[in-house]
Amino acid sequence: MEISLRSYQEEVVQTALRGENSIIWLPTGGGKTRAAVYVAQKHLENQPRAKVAVLVNKVHLVDQHYQKEFCPHLGGTAKIVAISGDSKEKDFFGLVVRDSDLVICTAQILENALINTEEDKHVELTDFTLLIIDECHHTHKSSMYNKIMARYVEMKLKGAGPLPQILGLTASPGTGGAKTLEGAITHVLKVCMWVWLAVVLLLPCVLTCQHDPFGLHLKMMMGMIHAFMSSELKVVPREMGTQEYEADVVELEKKGAQEENRLLAQCAQHLRKYNDALLIKDAVRMVDALRLLEDFYSSRRDNTLDTTDLFLLALFEENRVKLRQLSADARYENPKLAQLQRTLVAQFQDPESRGILFAKTREGTRCLYAWVCANPELQRANIRAAILTGAGTGANHMTQNSQKDTIQKFRKGGLNLLISTSVAEEGLDIPECNIVVRYGLLTNEIAQQQASGRARAKDSIYSVVALRGGREMCREKTNEYLEDLTGRAINQIHKMEPSKFHKKVLELQREAVMQRNLASVQRDQRRRRYDPAQVEFSCRGCFITVARGDHMRVVNSSQYVNINPDFKKHYNKGNQIYLDRSFEDWEPGHTISCAACGQEWGMEVKIRSVLVLPCVKIKGFLLKTPNSKRTLEQWKDVEFPVEEFDFLQFVSDMN
């Protein structure tokens, strides 16, 4: 199929058509993907033995790019394959690549294939002649894009090749947190450094707060917890109901766990939940905040171990009736909801209206959905809403299929309002909207640019609902400054002499490779610090020792299982976990939690359809070494080596 481009699209693809590495920066809805399809078409036509890989950072984008863009335009002349985690082709990725002209896959799939040693699964970067990287501003920190491009840069600096041409796509590279032009330029250059690129560019609502007896009552209860733990509370946390307070109590919980001080650790956990309730109250309704606390305490009633548990449970029970009374008083309801109602009703007078309402968290989307469904004014406006969040295994997650169904209903008009987390800000093929609302949402300039770009229909509005003078409004204004700063940084880079540009990028590349190598050496040294048998695992909730490091094995380089049969005596099984995809050699089982205190520990997994083992989350435990006690969030930070799981040996030992 012949691909026609707009004039500005033709302009931004010229560098890529010359075979040079480049980034295309166009706003959301500007046609970045269509431009990439055009580049891929010309590359396949003109490059001998051409092979293209299109990398995405989210699973749902694999199918979307395949069905909406690449297959319709290139399917008649090129062999195209889409591969994601639930595709059987991933098990033969190397063979599929060799037999295809263009592969669309997640970055994780490619990274797995690059490190896999099996011939049928393994590929090299040199197998490709063109890599198209969608949402390339994610090429930073420890992202999968970063790992792939770090390998690319190392090969480039060593003179290995021939390496593929790189084409990056982004709605905004952002400033990387920089607040100055010099800092923004450095950030954009760091995005460029991974691929040695030439960069091609091409109505807020405000409210005032009112009296808040529900929030004041919650803070009074939090003050009572502070008093209860006063002997252990050396530093008073910052302002309640803020992200800063959350950060403080997270550190308090870690401190309590490391000191095996259950009073400190449990009080910090409960304070964090109260702070969550304050944040939800500020975002949506008081009843939503109360429901969060009721759900939390209902799960705690059967796991009281000491006077700390009894005090915390009693405090909530004694104040539950008062909180219910306050939450039912409409005089003190969140003023932002009234403004949001007026905004939505005004825009949905047109029966053809379509909109997206962005919220910060999955819990926030669920609360807003409940409010929309229960609001008579919104129902009279014929608003048909649904939730759209990222995929996962939790209670508030969506499956990939349910994501597709929701978007399809929205496209066909069965739904006219999506209540979404940031999953709809980036990449999803969502029809043009005439209203986009960011509801009390603190994000960066990239997310702001992507969200506002969703309002593409004629006479559309982009709206922010937030408290006058609040953090959200300040952040929104800052985002505007940062987006302007990004543009100025890009312009400055365009004016750089090519030799100066390449010299600066080369310096950054070499610096990044050295930092990466040093980090790898330090990581390996840390992993060998202790013998596995020296490391004890204690429950993070009650500090009972339940395992050792030498009981742990790693499966598929990602799942950490306990092979000691006695470990099962220490946990209870919960609900069965269901996933929207299948895996080659394992399937999820039931959740597991500490039999003594209810602390979440992970889940059981069935390996090769026959063997059930507990797969443990490291953050559910306190790790004791000969020299320290630590809590960790990720397995990569453990200070002892973990052996690979040997299925045949394990089964043999069982018999």
Backbone hydrogen bonds, N-H to C=O, Kabsch-Sander energy under -0.5 kcal/mol:
donor,donor_aa,acceptor,acceptor_aa,energy
4,S,2,E,-0.6
10,E,6,R,-2.4
11,E,7,S,-1.8
12,V,8,Y,-1.8
13,V,9,Q,-1.2
14,Q,11,E,-0.9
17,L,13,V,-2.4
18,R,14,Q,-1.1
18,R,15,T,-0.5
19,G,16,A,-1.9
20,E,15,T,-1.8
22,S,166,I,-2.0
23,I,198,A,-1.3
24,I,168,G,-3.2
25,W,23,I,-0.7
25,W,200,V,-2.4
26,L,24,I,-0.7
26,L,170,T,-1.6
30,G,27,P,-2.6
35,A,31,G,-1.9
36,A,32,K,-2.1
37,V,33,T,-2.4
38,Y,34,R,-2.0
39,V,35,A,-2.1
40,A,36,A,-2.6
41,Q,37,V,-2.5
42,K,38,Y,-2.3
43,H,39,V,-2.4
44,L,40,A,-2.6
45,E,41,Q,-1.8
46,N,42,K,-2.0
47,Q,43,H,-2.7
50,A,47,Q,-1.2
52,V,101,D,-2.7
53,A,130,L,-2.4
54,V,103,V,-3.2
55,L,53,A,-0.6
55,L,132,I,-3.3
56,V,105,C,-1.7
61,L,58,K,-1.2
62,V,58,K,-0.5
62,V,59,V,-1.6
63,D,59,V,-0.7
64,Q,60,H,-1.6
65,H,61,L,-2.7
66,Y,62,V,-1.8
67,Q,63,D,-2.9
68,K,64,Q,-2.7
69,E,65,H,-1.3
70,F,65,H,-2.5
71,C,66,Y,-2.1
73,H,69,E,-1.4
74,L,70,F,-2.7
75,G,70,F,-0.5
75,G,71,C,-2.1
77,T,74,L,-1.4
78,A,74,L,-2.2
80,I,78,A,-0.8
81,V,102,L,-2.2
83,I,104,I,-3.2
87,S,84,S,-2.1
90,K,87,S,-1.3
91,D,88,K,-1.7
92,F,89,E,-1.8
93,F,90,K,-1.1
94,G,120,D,-0.9
95,L,120,D,-1.8
96,V,92,F,-2.6
97,V,93,F,-2.7
98,R,94,G,-2.0
99,D,95,L,-1.4
100,S,97,V,-1.4
101,D,79,K,-2.3
102,L,79,K,-2.0
103,V,52,V,-2.6
104,I,81,V,-2.7
105,C,54,V,-2.4
105,C,103,V,-0.5
106,T,83,I,-0.7
107,A,56,V,-2.0
110,L,106,T,-1.6
111,E,107,A,-2.7
112,N,108,Q,-2.5
113,A,109,I,-1.9
114,L,110,L,-2.3
115,I,111,E,-1.6
116,N,112,N,-1.2
121,K,118,E,-1.1
122,H,118,E,-2.3
123,V,113,A,-1.2
127,D,124,E,-1.8
128,F,125,L,-1.7
129,T,51,K,-3.0
130,L,51,K,-1.6
131,L,165,Q,-3.1
132,I,53,A,-2.9
133,I,131,L,-0.6
133,I,167,L,-2.8
134,D,55,L,-2.7
134,D,132,I,-0.7
136,C,133,I,-0.6
136,C,169,L,-2.7
138,H,135,E,-1.8
139,T,136,C,-1.9
140,H,138,H,-2.5
143,S,140,H,-2.0
147,K,143,S,-1.7
148,I,144,M,-2.1
149,M,145,Y,-2.8
150,A,146,N,-2.4
151,R,147,K,-1.7
152,Y,148,I,-1.8
153,V,149,M,-2.7
154,E,150,A,-2.3
155,M,151,R,-2.1
156,K,152,Y,-2.2
157,L,153,V,-2.8
158,K,154,E,-1.5
159,G,156,K,-1.1
160,A,155,M,-2.6
165,Q,129,T,-2.6
167,L,131,L,-2.7
168,G,22,S,-2.8
169,L,133,I,-2.4
170,T,24,I,-2.1
178,A,175,T,-1.5
184,A,180,T,-2.5
185,I,181,L,-2.5
186,T,182,E,-2.1
187,H,183,G,-2.2
188,V,184,A,-2.5
189,L,185,I,-2.4
190,K,186,T,-2.0
191,V,187,H,-2.0
192,C,188,V,-2.3
193,M,189,L,-2.2
194,W,190,K,-0.7
194,W,191,V,-0.5
195,V,192,C,-1.9
196,W,192,C,-1.4
197,L,192,C,-0.9
198,A,21,N,-1.6
199,V,197,L,-0.5
200,V,23,I,-2.7
200,V,198,A,-0.5
201,L,199,V,-0.5
205,C,464,V,-3.0
207,L,466,A,-1.2
216,L,212,D,-2.3
217,H,213,P,-2.1
218,L,214,F,-2.0
219,K,215,G,-2.2
220,M,216,L,-2.0
221,M,217,H,-2.1
222,M,218,L,-2.2
223,G,219,K,-2.2
224,M,220,M,-1.6
225,I,221,M,-1.6
226,H,222,M,-2.3
227,A,223,G,-2.2
228,F,224,M,-2.2
229,M,225,I,-1.9
230,S,227,A,-1.4
232,E,229,M,-1.7
233,L,229,M,-1.3
234,K,232,E,-1.2
242,T,239,E,-0.7
245,Y,239,E,-0.5
246,E,242,T,-1.7
247,A,243,Q,-2.3
248,D,244,E,-1.9
249,V,245,Y,-2.4
250,V,246,E,-2.2
251,E,247,A,-1.7
252,L,248,D,-1.9
253,E,249,V,-2.4
254,K,250,V,-2.0
255,K,251,E,-2.5
256,G,252,L,-2.6
257,A,253,E,-2.5
258,Q,254,K,-2.8
259,E,255,K,-1.9
260,E,257,A,-1.2
261,N,256,G,-3.3
262,R,260,E,-0.9
265,A,261,N,-2.4
266,Q,262,R,-2.8
267,C,263,L,-2.1
268,A,264,L,-2.0
269,Q,265,A,-1.9
270,H,266,Q,-2.3
271,L,267,C,-2.6
272,R,268,A,-2.1
273,K,269,Q,-1.5
274,Y,270,H,-2.3
275,N,271,L,-2.5
276,D,272,R,-2.3
277,A,273,K,-2.0
278,L,274,Y,-2.1
279,L,275,N,-2.3
280,I,276,D,-2.4
281,K,277,A,-2.7
282,D,278,L,-2.1
283,A,279,L,-1.1
284,V,280,I,-3.6
289,A,285,R,-1.4
290,L,286,M,-2.5
291,R,287,V,-2.3
292,L,288,D,-1.8
293,L,289,A,-1.6
294,E,290,L,-2.7
295,D,291,R,-2.6
296,F,292,L,-1.9
297,Y,293,L,-2.6
298,S,294,E,-1.9
299,S,295,D,-1.2
300,R,297,Y,-0.8
301,R,297,Y,-0.9
303,N,300,R,-1.7
305,L,303,N,-0.6
310,L,306,D,-1.9
311,F,307,T,-2.6
312,L,308,T,-2.3
313,L,309,D,-2.5
314,A,310,L,-2.4
315,L,311,F,-2.6
316,F,312,L,-1.5
317,E,313,L,-2.5
318,E,314,A,-2.7
319,N,315,L,-0.9
319,N,316,F,-0.7
320,R,316,F,-0.9
320,R,317,E,-0.6
321,V,317,E,-0.5
323,L,319,N,-2.3
324,R,320,R,-2.2
325,Q,321,V,-2.2
326,L,322,K,-2.4
327,S,323,L,-2.4
328,A,324,R,-1.1
329,D,326,L,-1.3
330,A,328,A,-0.9
332,Y,329,D,-1.7
333,E,330,A,-1.5
337,L,334,N,-1.0
338,A,334,N,-0.8
339,Q,335,P,-1.7
340,L,336,K,-2.6
341,Q,337,L,-2.6
342,R,338,A,-2.1
343,T,339,Q,-2.4
344,L,340,L,-2.6
345,V,341,Q,-2.8
346,A,342,R,-2.2
347,Q,343,T,-1.8
348,F,344,L,-2.3
349,Q,346,A,-0.8
350,D,347,Q,-0.8
353,S,350,D,-2.1
355,G,416,N,-2.0
356,I,435,I,-1.8
357,L,418,L,-3.3
358,F,356,I,-0.6
358,F,437,V,-3.3
359,A,420,S,-2.6
365,T,361,T,-2.0
366,R,362,R,-2.2
367,C,363,E,-2.2
368,L,364,G,-2.4
369,Y,365,T,-2.4
370,A,366,R,-2.1
371,W,367,C,-2.1
372,V,368,L,-2.7
373,C,369,Y,-2.5
374,A,370,A,-1.5
375,N,371,W,-0.7
375,N,372,V,-0.9
379,Q,375,N,-1.9
380,R,376,P,-2.3
381,A,377,E,-1.2
382,N,379,Q,-1.5
383,I,378,L,-1.9
384,R,382,N,-0.6
385,A,383,I,-0.7
386,A,417,L,-1.6
388,L,419,I,-2.3
392,G,398,M,-1.2
397,H,394,G,-1.3
398,M,390,G,-1.7
403,Q,399,T,-1.9
404,K,400,Q,-2.1
405,D,401,N,-2.6
406,T,402,S,-2.2
407,I,403,Q,-2.3
408,Q,404,K,-2.4
409,K,405,D,-2.3
410,F,406,T,-2.1
411,R,407,I,-2.5
412,K,408,Q,-2.0
413,G,409,K,-0.9
414,G,409,K,-1.6
415,L,409,K,-1.4
416,N,384,R,-2.4
417,L,384,R,-1.6
418,L,355,G,-2.2
419,I,386,A,-2.8
419,I,417,L,-0.5
420,S,357,L,-2.3
420,S,418,L,-0.7
421,T,388,L,-1.4
424,A,421,T,-1.6
425,E,422,S,-1.5
426,E,422,S,-0.8
427,G,425,E,-0.5
428,L,423,V,-0.5
428,L,426,E,-0.7
430,I,428,L,-1.7
433,C,454,R,-1.3
434,N,354,R,-2.1
435,I,354,R,-1.2
436,V,461,I,-2.0
437,V,356,I,-2.6
438,R,463,S,-2.9
439,Y,358,F,-2.6
439,Y,437,V,-0.7
440,G,438,R,-1.0
440,G,465,V,-2.3
442,L,440,G,-0.5
443,T,441,L,-0.7
448,Q,444,N,-2.1
449,Q,445,E,-2.1
450,Q,446,I,-2.4
451,A,447,A,-2.8
452,S,448,Q,-2.7
453,G,449,Q,-1.5
454,R,451,A,-1.6
455,A,452,S,-1.4
456,R,454,R,-1.8
457,A,433,C,-2.2
460,S,457,A,-1.2
461,I,434,N,-2.0
463,S,436,V,-3.2
465,V,438,R,-2.0
466,A,205,C,-1.3
466,A,464,V,-0.6
468,R,207,L,-7.4
470,G,467,L,-2.5
474,C,470,G,-1.9
475,R,471,R,-2.5
476,E,472,E,-2.5
477,K,473,M,-2.2
478,T,474,C,-2.2
479,N,475,R,-2.7
480,E,476,E,-1.6
481,Y,477,K,-1.8
482,L,478,T,-2.8
483,E,479,N,-2.6
484,D,480,E,-1.9
485,L,481,Y,-2.3
486,T,482,L,-2.5
487,G,483,E,-1.9
488,R,484,D,-2.2
489,A,485,L,-2.4
490,I,486,T,-2.4
491,N,487,G,-2.2
492,Q,488,R,-2.2
493,I,489,A,-2.2
494,H,490,I,-2.3
495,K,491,N,-1.3
496,M,493,I,-1.2
501,F,497,E,-2.8
502,H,498,P,-2.7
503,K,499,S,-2.0
504,K,500,K,-2.4
505,V,501,F,-2.6
506,L,502,H,-2.4
507,E,503,K,-2.1
508,L,504,K,-2.2
509,Q,505,V,-2.6
510,R,506,L,-2.5
511,E,507,E,-2.4
512,A,508,L,-2.4
513,V,509,Q,-2.5
514,M,510,R,-2.3
515,Q,511,E,-2.3
516,R,512,A,-2.5
517,N,513,V,-2.6
518,L,514,M,-2.5
519,A,515,Q,-2.5
520,S,516,R,-2.0
521,V,517,N,-2.3
522,Q,518,L,-2.6
523,R,519,A,-2.4
524,D,520,S,-2.3
525,Q,521,V,-2.4
526,R,522,Q,-2.4
527,R,523,R,-2.2
528,R,524,D,-0.7
528,R,525,Q,-0.9
529,R,526,R,-1.5
530,Y,639,E,-1.9
534,Q,531,D,-2.3
535,V,532,P,-1.4
536,E,534,Q,-0.6
536,E,624,K,-2.6
537,F,547,A,-3.1
538,S,536,E,-0.6
538,S,622,L,-2.8
539,C,544,I,-2.4
540,R,620,G,-2.3
543,F,539,C,-2.0
546,V,537,F,-3.0
547,A,537,F,-1.4
549,G,532,P,-1.1
549,G,535,V,-2.2
550,D,532,P,-0.7
551,H,548,R,-1.6
552,M,549,G,-1.6
553,R,561,V,-2.3
554,V,643,E,-2.4
555,V,559,Q,-3.5
558,S,555,V,-2.0
559,Q,555,V,-2.6
561,V,553,R,-2.7
561,V,559,Q,-0.6
562,N,614,P,-2.0
563,I,551,H,-2.8
563,I,561,V,-0.6
567,F,564,N,-1.7
568,K,565,P,-1.0
569,K,566,D,-1.5
570,H,567,F,-1.9
571,Y,568,K,-1.0
572,N,593,S,-2.8
574,G,591,T,-3.0
577,I,589,G,-2.8
583,F,586,W,-0.6
587,E,606,K,-1.6
589,G,604,E,-2.5
591,T,575,N,-2.3
592,I,602,G,-2.1
593,S,572,N,-1.9
594,C,599,Q,-2.7
595,A,570,H,-2.7
598,G,594,C,-1.7
601,W,592,I,-2.6
602,G,592,I,-1.2
603,M,615,C,-2.2
604,E,590,H,-2.9
605,V,613,L,-2.8
606,K,587,E,-2.9
607,I,605,V,-0.6
607,I,611,L,-3.8
608,R,585,D,-3.0
610,V,607,I,-1.8
611,L,607,I,-2.2
612,V,610,V,-0.5
613,L,605,V,-2.5
613,L,611,L,-0.5
615,C,603,M,-3.5
616,V,560,Y,-2.1
616,V,614,P,-0.6
617,K,601,W,-3.3
618,I,616,V,-0.5
620,G,617,K,-1.7
621,F,618,I,-1.6
622,L,538,S,-3.4
623,L,621,F,-0.5
623,L,630,R,-3.1
624,K,536,E,-2.7
624,K,622,L,-0.5
625,T,623,L,-0.5
625,T,628,S,-2.9
630,R,623,L,-2.7
632,L,621,F,-0.5
637,D,634,Q,-1.4
638,V,635,W,-2.0
643,E,552,M,-0.6
643,E,641,P,-0.5
645,F,554,V,-2.5
647,F,645,F,-0.8
650,F,646,D,-2.6
651,V,647,F,-2.6
652,S,648,L,-2.3
653,D,649,Q,-2.5
654,M,650,F,-1.8
655,N,651,V,-1.4
